[in-house]
Amino acid sequence: MKYRQFGKTGWQVSEIAFGAWQLGGTWGAVDNSESIDTLLHAFESGINFVDTAIAYGNGHSETLVGQALQQWSGEHIFVSTKVLPKDLRPGNADQLSMRGQYPFDYLRDAVDGSLRRLQVECIDLLQLHLWIEDGMQHLDWLDSLVRLVDGGKIRAFGVSLPDIQPASGVLLAKCGLVSSQQVIFNLFEQEPADTLFRAGESTSTAFIARVPFDSGALTGSWNQSTYAQWSEDDKRHEMYRDGRFEETLERVTALEALCADYYPGLAEAAMRFCLSDSAVSTVACGMRNRAEVDMNTAWSDGHAFPTELRTALAPHAWKHSFYQ
């Protein structure tokens, strides 16, 4: 496992992080024992950064992470969790202002709940689960986070950018007000490398790349019958409805053909693409079992990404959000 500097925090974190959204049950049924076993196997494999959130199964993901941490006796595992805006409701994210969304009392109570579920005394990284661009004008959120650091409840703080809106974090990155930003970055969503990552380099902002496999599309495991295998309560069943699956599969097939001369599978190309940008501190991957941990960690070997392939991939950039 290779490790990278996490911005200005001084932490050395594994360049592959354990993304724990799937532990909450949103992406199909999960077995709690297997989830904990997978976490422990990830820790044994060198992964020392876990990305979870209160919203992942209404705290269930945090609870499982906490149980795994209690069983772990090795070196420190950096734990990152997230808090949603106070007034967020389905469909109203675009109407919110940052002002008043993260008051101190609200954040303190949320963090206290996370501390109990995670069974830790201090959270390494607290992320605001939705960054709203007018937060550069309304800075009450910053005061709340600083007070949490001063109170010893969190060590550092960052934000999670809205889906496929990396430009919303550029000014924040230039000002260096937060330790980290989390953003979608993959073979389809290539835009962060053009502006956001470059803006954060001068302020040593850490970047967490999320959705490296585009919610499974870039694993190379999909075929014509895949959609029918998802139950109706699986988030992917809703995401890829109404022809979205077919369009995505067509684009994936084109990427597979392009990458075949360089890598034995699309998943490897997808992961190595994310790792190839030096501004990325860690790539958060959802892993359900030991085999997926082994697959992802095997690609943390420092091998360079082919320049000619990067150039050829540019026309395949595709901005899309299927979460709504």
C-alpha positions in Angstrom: 0.0 0.0 0.0 1.2 3.5 -0.9 0.6 6.4 1.4 0.1 10.1 0.6 0.2 13.4 2.4 -3.3 14.4 3.4 -3.0 18.1 2.6 -1.8 20.3 5.4 -2.8 17.9 8.3 0.5 16.1 8.3 -1.3 12.7 8.1 0.0 9.9 5.9 -3.1 8.1 4.6 -3.5 5.1 2.4 -4.1 6.1 -1.2 -7.0 3.6 -1.2 -9.7 4.5 1.4 -12.5 2.4 2.6 -15.7 4.0 1.4 -18.4 2.8 3.8 -21.7 4.0 2.1 -22.6 0.4 1.2 -22.4 -0.7 4.8 -25.6 1.3 5.5 -27.7 -1.1 3.3 -28.5 1.5 0.6 -26.9 -0.5 -2.1 -28.6 -3.8 -1.4 -28.6 -6.1 1.6 -25.5 -6.3 3.7 -24.4 -8.9 6.2 -23.1 -7.1 9.3 -20.5 -9.8 10.2 -19.1 -9.8 6.7 -19.0 -6.0 6.7 -16.9 -6.0 9.9 -14.7 -8.8 8.5 -14.2 -6.8 5.3 -13.2 -3.7 7.3 -10.7 -5.6 9.4 -9.2 -7.2 6.2 -8.9 -3.7 4.7 -7.0 -2.5 7.8 -4.7 -5.6 7.6 -4.1 -4.8 3.9 -2.8 -1.3 4.8 -5.9 0.8 4.4 -5.9 3.3 7.2 -8.6 5.8 6.1 -12.4 5.1 6.4 -15.0 7.4 4.9 -18.5 7.1 6.3 -21.4 9.4 7.1 -24.4 9.7 9.4 -26.7 9.5 6.4 -25.3 6.1 5.4 -28.1 3.9 6.8 -29.1 6.5 9.4 -25.9 5.8 11.3 -25.7 2.1 10.7 -22.5 2.4 8.6 -20.8 4.4 11.5 -21.9 1.7 13.9 -20.3 -1.1 11.9 -17.1 1.0 11.5 -17.0 1.5 15.3 -17.4 -2.2 15.9 -14.5 -2.9 13.6 -12.3 -0.3 15.2 -13.0 -1.9 18.6 -11.6 -5.2 17.3 -8.6 -3.6 15.6 -5.4 -3.5 17.6 -3.0 -2.2 14.9 -1.9 1.3 14.0 -4.3 4.3 14.0 -7.2 4.3 11.5 -8.2 7.7 10.3 -11.9 8.1 10.5 -13.9 10.6 8.5 -17.6 11.1 8.7 -20.2 13.6 7.4 -23.1 15.8 8.6 -25.9 16.8 6.3 -27.3 20.4 6.2 -29.9 21.1 8.8 -32.7 21.9 6.4 -31.9 19.5 3.6 -35.0 17.8 2.2 -35.4 15.6 -0.9 -35.2 17.8 -4.0 -34.4 21.1 -2.2 -30.6 21.1 -2.3 -30.4 23.6 -5.1 -32.5 26.1 -3.2 -30.4 26.1 0.0 -28.1 28.8 1.2 -25.1 27.8 3.3 -26.1 30.4 5.9 -27.6 28.7 8.9 -27.2 25.2 7.6 -24.5 24.1 10.0 -25.0 25.9 13.4 -22.8 25.0 16.2 -25.4 23.3 18.4 -26.6 21.2 15.5 -23.1 20.1 14.5 -22.1 19.4 18.1 -25.1 17.2 18.7 -24.5 15.3 15.4 -20.8 14.8 16.2 -21.7 13.5 19.7 -23.9 10.9 18.0 -21.2 9.9 15.6 -18.6 9.7 18.4 -20.9 7.2 20.2 -21.5 5.1 17.2 -17.9 5.1 16.1 -16.7 4.5 19.6 -13.9 7.0 19.4 -13.0 10.0 21.5 -12.3 12.3 18.6 -13.2 12.2 14.9 -10.2 12.7 12.6 -12.1 14.5 9.8 -15.6 15.9 9.9 -17.0 16.8 6.5 -20.0 18.9 5.7 -22.0 16.5 3.6 -23.1 19.3 1.2 -21.0 22.3 0.3 -23.1 25.2 -1.0 -21.1 27.7 -3.0 -22.4 30.9 -1.2 -20.5 29.5 1.8 -17.7 31.8 0.8 -20.0 34.8 1.7 -21.7 33.2 4.8 -19.0 31.9 7.1 -21.0 30.9 10.1 -20.3 27.2 9.2 -16.5 27.9 9.6 -17.0 29.3 13.1 -18.9 26.2 14.1 -16.2 23.8 12.8 -13.4 25.7 14.5 -15.2 25.5 17.8 -15.5 21.8 17.4 -11.8 21.5 16.8 -11.1 23.8 19.8 -13.4 21.6 21.9 -11.4 18.4 21.0 -14.3 16.7 19.3 -12.7 16.7 15.8 -9.2 17.1 14.5 -9.8 18.6 11.1 -12.7 19.5 8.8 -13.6 19.4 5.1 -16.5 19.5 2.7 -18.1 17.2 0.2 -19.0 18.9 -3.1 -22.3 18.4 -4.8 -22.4 15.8 -7.6 -20.6 16.8 -10.8 -20.1 20.4 -9.6 -16.3 20.6 -9.0 -16.3 24.2 -9.9 -18.2 25.0 -6.8 -15.1 24.2 -4.7 -12.5 26.1 -6.7 -12.6 29.4 -4.7 -12.8 27.5 -1.5 -9.7 25.6 -2.5 -7.8 28.8 -3.5 -8.6 30.2 -0.1 -7.6 27.1 1.8 -10.3 27.4 4.4 -10.8 23.6 4.8 -8.4 20.7 5.1 -10.1 18.7 2.4 -12.7 18.4 -0.3 -14.4 15.3 -1.5 -15.4 15.2 -5.2 -16.6 12.7 -7.8 -13.6 11.9 -10.0 -13.5 9.0 -12.5 -13.1 8.1 -16.2 -16.4 9.8 -16.9 -16.2 12.8 -14.5 -12.7 14.1 -15.4 -13.3 17.8 -14.9 -11.8 18.1 -11.3 -8.3 17.5 -12.7 -8.6 20.6 -15.0 -9.4 23.3 -12.4 -10.3 22.1 -8.9 -7.2 20.0 -8.2 -4.9 22.7 -9.6 -6.6 25.3 -7.5 -6.0 23.3 -4.3 -2.3 22.7 -4.9 -1.2 26.1 -3.8 -3.1 25.8 -0.5 -2.3 22.1 0.2 -5.9 21.2 0.1 -6.4 17.4 0.4 -8.8 15.8 -2.1 -10.8 12.6 -1.6 -11.9 11.2 -4.9 -15.2 9.4 -4.6 -17.2 7.1 -7.0 -14.1 5.9 -8.8 -16.1 3.1 -10.5 -19.2 5.4 -11.2 -21.4 3.4 -8.9 -20.3 0.1 -10.4 -20.4 1.0 -14.1 -16.7 1.2 -14.4 -15.9 -2.2 -12.8 -16.3 -3.9 -16.1 -18.6 -6.5 -14.6 -21.9 -5.3 -16.1 -23.7 -6.9 -19.0 -27.2 -6.8 -20.6 -28.8 -8.7 -17.7 -27.2 -6.8 -14.8 -30.1 -4.3 -14.3 -32.6 -7.1 -13.8 -30.5 -8.6 -11.0 -31.0 -5.5 -8.7 -33.9 -5.5 -6.3 -36.2 -2.5 -6.3 -34.8 -1.3 -2.9 -31.3 -1.3 -4.4 -30.3 2.3 -5.1 -28.9 1.3 -8.5 -32.3 0.0 -9.6 -33.6 3.6 -9.3 -30.5 5.3 -10.6 -30.3 3.4 -13.9 -34.0 3.4 -14.8 -35.6 4.6 -18.0 -32.8 3.8 -20.4 -30.0 5.1 -18.2 -28.5 1.6 -17.8 -28.4 1.0 -21.5 -26.8 4.3 -22.3 -24.2 3.8 -19.5 -23.4 0.3 -20.7 -22.9 1.5 -24.3 -20.4 4.1 -23.0 -18.7 1.6 -20.8 -18.2 -0.8 -23.7 -16.4 1.9 -25.6 -14.1 2.6 -22.7 -13.4 -1.1 -22.3 -12.3 -1.3 -25.9 -10.0 1.7 -25.5 -8.4 0.5 -22.3 -7.9 -3.1 -23.4 -4.5 -2.5 -24.9 -3.2 -1.2 -21.6 -5.0 -3.0 -18.8 -6.6 -6.5 -18.4 -9.8 -5.0 -17.0 -11.7 -1.7 -16.9 -11.7 -1.6 -13.1 -7.9 -1.4 -13.1 -7.9 1.4 -15.6 -10.5 3.3 -13.6 -8.6 3.0 -10.3 -5.2 3.8 -11.8 -6.7 6.9 -13.6 -7.9 8.2 -10.2 -4.6 7.5 -8.6 -2.6 9.2 -11.4 -3.3 12.8 -10.3 -0.9 13.8 -7.5 -3.5 16.2 -6.0 -5.6 13.2 -5.0 -4.8 12.2 -1.4 -7.0 9.1 -1.3 -9.6 7.3 -3.5 -12.7 6.1 -1.6 -13.9 2.7 -2.8 -16.9 0.9 -1.7 -15.9 -2.7 -0.8 -18.3 -5.5 0.2 -15.9 -8.4 0.8 -12.3 -9.5 1.1 -12.0 -10.1 -2.6 -12.9 -6.5 -3.5 -10.4 -5.3 -0.9 -7.7 -7.4 -2.5 -8.6 -6.2 -6.0 -8.4 -2.5 -5.1 -5.3 -2.6 -2.9 -3.3 -4.6 -5.6 -3.3 -1.4 -7.7 -1.6 0.7 -5.1 1.8 0.0 -6.5 3.0 3.4 -7.9 2.8 2.5 -11.6 2.4 5.5 -13.9 -0.7 6.0 -16.0 0.0 6.0 -19.7 0.0 9.6 -21.1 -1.4 8.5 -24.4 -4.3 6.7 -22.8 -5.1 9.8 -20.7 -5.3 11.8 -23.9 -7.4 9.2 -25.6 -9.8 9.2 -22.7 -10.6 12.9 -22.8 -13.4 12.6 -25.4 -15.2 10.0 -23.2 -15.8 12.5 -20.4 -19.5 12.5 -19.5 -21.1 14.7 -16.9 -24.1 12.9 -15.5 -25.8 12.5 -12.2 -28.2 9.7 -11.6 -28.7 10.2 -7.9 -32.0 12.1 -8.5 
